[in-house]
Amino acid sequence: MNISVEVTGNLLKYLDSKVHSGFFKSRSEVVRQAIREMIQQDLAGQLEAKGITIDEIESVREEVSAELIERKYGKNRKHKSDN
């Protein structure tokens, strides 16, 4: 989906500098990444308001991932990350 957004000259220069750095292929990619980061900040704020830290979420994610890997591959299976 396409949208049109007007930006100031300074913002346009900033977008272009990100593209010219080679990290992004287009202005659109820079804008999409900025929106993703704003969403992440909003979600982190919501978690914080509920007394949940990012570290706690990460810890739970790691536990669940390990459990799922163990279920799928078994306790004795070695993974690439174990090397």
N, C-alpha and C positions, 0 to 999 in steps of 0.2 A: 504494500500500500504506500502510496506517495503522499507527502504533505509538503507544503511550502512554508518556510519560516524566514522571517526577516531578522537579520542580525546587524549589530553595529560593525563598523569598520574594524575595530579592535578585535571583536570576536571572530570575524572572518579571517583576519591575520593569524589569530591563534589556531583556528581550524586548519588553515593552510600550513602552518608550521608543523602541526602534528602529521599531516600528510607528507610533507617534504622530509620529515625525519625518517620516513620509511616504515614506521610502526603501523600506520594505517594506510589503506589503499585509496580512501576517499573521505571527503568531508562527512558523508553519511555514516561511515563507520565510526568516526570520532563522536558524532552525535549519539549514535546507538549505544556506544560504550558509556558515554556520560549518563544516559538515561538508565542503563543497567546499574551503574554505580549509585545513582540516586535511589533506585528501588532497593538496592542492598542496604543503603543507609536507613531508609524508611523502615525496612523490616528489622534491622538491628535495633532501631529506636523502639519499635513495638515490643520486641523481646525484652529489652532493658526495662520498659515500663512494667512488664510482668515479672521482673526479677530474674530473668533468664539471661545468662551471658553467652556470647559467641563461643567461648571455650567449652561451656557445657554442651552446647549443640554439637560442636566438633567431636567431643568425647563420645557422645551418644552415636554419632554417625560412624565413628571408627569402630565402636563395639558392634553395631548392627552389621557393618560391612564385614567384619571378621567372622561374625556368626554366619552370615550368608555364604561366605567363601568356604567356611568349614562344612556347612551343609552340602554345598555343591561338590566339593572336592575331597572331603574327608579330612580327618585330623592329620594323617601322615603325608598328605600331598604337599610338596614344596612348591612355592610360587616364585616367579621371577624376582619379586621384590625381596625374597629371602636370601638371595645369592650374595 
